[in-house]
Amino acid sequence: MQRLGMVKRNCMNRRSLSWTCDGRVLAQLTLVCDVDCHEAYPCLKITGHAHGRRVDCLVWLDSAPMRFGGERWYALCPHTGRRCTTLVLPPGKTHFASVRGWGVAYGSQRECEVHRAYRAINKASSRLRGLSKYARKPARERLDVWSRDLVGRI
């Protein structure tokens, strides 16, 4: 939401998003972020359809001041009441909550060592390709050695 520019003080923003997989629409959701506009407390309203079910969810938002100015926004998990930065909707469920609130594992926690190593190699390779031409030599060498070391382990 922050990347989309939806969370701004004294504003109400609305976005419609679609998620697809293999050309099939998995979810069509409308996000309405109200920060001190109509509601007394900042909130996120999520409505639409996902995994063949109707989704109608309200998530409260909380902000924390940052050290050098500005603020950082968090969602309050409906299950645990704790701050979180990521909300998930498992298949078959009708409302969003944090990963801890649902008690599910992240995808990387379920991977075997080989797939985890391939993901690390791809991450290092993309970082190496994305480096500026003015990047220092030690940074380039470290990424290059790291990816070659991972390939050697597989």
C-alpha positions in Angstrom: 0.0 0.0 0.0 2.9 2.3 0.8 4.4 1.7 -2.7 1.0 2.4 -4.3 0.9 5.8 -2.4 -2.3 4.9 -0.6 -1.3 5.7 3.0 -1.4 9.5 3.4 -2.6 11.6 6.3 -6.1 13.2 6.0 -6.7 11.3 2.7 -9.0 8.5 1.5 -7.6 6.4 -1.3 -9.2 3.6 -3.3 -7.5 1.0 -5.5 -8.8 -2.1 -7.3 -6.3 -4.9 -7.8 -6.4 -8.3 -9.5 -4.1 -11.3 -8.9 -3.8 -13.9 -11.6 -2.0 -17.2 -11.9 -1.6 -19.0 -15.3 -4.1 -16.7 -16.9 -6.7 -17.4 -14.3 -8.0 -14.6 -12.0 -7.4 -15.7 -8.3 -8.7 -12.5 -6.7 -10.2 -9.2 -7.5 -10.1 -6.9 -4.4 -10.9 -3.2 -3.8 -8.7 -1.6 -1.1 -10.0 1.6 0.6 -7.5 3.2 2.9 -9.0 5.9 5.1 -6.5 7.8 7.2 -8.2 10.4 9.4 -10.8 11.3 6.8 -14.2 9.8 7.4 -13.3 7.3 10.1 -12.2 8.3 13.6 -9.2 5.9 13.4 -7.1 4.9 10.3 -8.4 1.8 8.7 -8.2 -0.4 5.6 -11.4 -1.8 4.1 -10.9 -4.8 1.7 -13.8 -6.0 -0.4 -14.1 -8.3 -3.4 -13.7 -11.9 -4.3 -10.8 -14.2 -3.7 -10.4 -18.0 -4.2 -14.1 -18.2 -5.1 -15.4 -16.6 -1.9 -16.6 -13.1 -0.9 -14.1 -11.1 1.1 -15.3 -8.2 3.3 -12.6 -7.3 5.8 -11.7 -4.3 8.0 -8.2 -3.8 9.3 -7.1 -1.1 11.6 -3.9 0.8 10.9 -1.4 2.2 13.3 1.5 4.6 12.8 4.8 4.9 14.6 7.1 8.0 14.3 10.4 7.4 12.6 13.7 8.5 14.0 14.5 11.3 11.5 11.0 12.4 10.7 7.9 11.0 9.1 6.0 7.9 10.2 5.8 4.2 9.4 2.4 2.5 9.0 1.5 -0.9 10.3 -1.7 -3.0 10.1 -3.1 -4.4 13.3 -3.7 -8.1 12.9 -7.4 -8.9 13.5 -6.4 -12.2 15.3 -3.5 -11.2 17.5 -3.9 -7.4 17.7 -0.2 -7.0 17.1 1.4 -4.7 14.5 2.4 -6.4 11.2 3.6 -5.3 7.9 2.2 -8.1 5.8 -1.4 -9.4 5.7 -2.2 -12.8 4.1 -5.4 -14.5 2.9 -5.0 -18.3 2.9 -7.1 -20.2 0.4 -10.6 -20.8 1.7 -10.6 -17.9 4.2 -12.6 -14.8 4.0 -10.6 -12.2 5.9 -7.0 -11.1 6.1 -4.6 -11.5 9.1 -0.9 -11.7 9.8 1.2 -14.8 9.1 1.5 -15.3 12.8 -2.2 -14.8 13.3 -3.1 -17.5 10.9 -0.3 -19.8 12.2 1.0 -20.5 8.7 4.6 -20.7 7.6 6.3 -18.5 5.1 7.0 -20.1 1.7 10.7 -20.0 2.4 10.3 -22.0 5.6 8.7 -24.9 3.7 11.4 -25.1 1.0 13.9 -27.9 0.8 17.6 -27.0 0.9 18.0 -27.3 -2.9 15.2 -24.9 -3.7 16.4 -22.5 -1.0 19.9 -22.5 -2.5 18.5 -21.9 -6.0 16.5 -18.9 -4.7 19.6 -17.5 -3.0 21.6 -17.9 -6.2 19.0 -16.1 -8.2 18.9 -13.3 -5.6 22.7 -12.9 -5.6 22.8 -13.0 -9.4 20.1 -10.3 -9.7 21.8 -8.1 -7.1 25.1 -8.5 -9.1 23.4 -7.5 -12.3 21.6 -4.6 -10.7 24.8 -3.1 -9.2 25.9 0.3 -10.5 28.9 0.3 -12.7 30.5 2.5 -10.0 30.0 -0.1 -7.3 33.1 -1.0 -5.4 35.1 -4.1 -6.4 34.7 -5.8 -3.0 31.0 -5.7 -3.3 31.0 -7.3 -6.8 33.5 -10.0 -5.7 31.6 -10.8 -2.6 28.3 -11.4 -4.6 30.2 -13.3 -7.3 32.0 -15.6 -4.8 28.8 -16.1 -2.8 26.8 -17.3 -5.8 29.6 -19.5 -7.0 29.9 -21.0 -3.5 26.2 -21.8 -3.5 26.4 -23.4 -6.9 29.2 -25.6 -5.6 27.1 -26.8 -2.6 24.3 -28.0 -4.9 
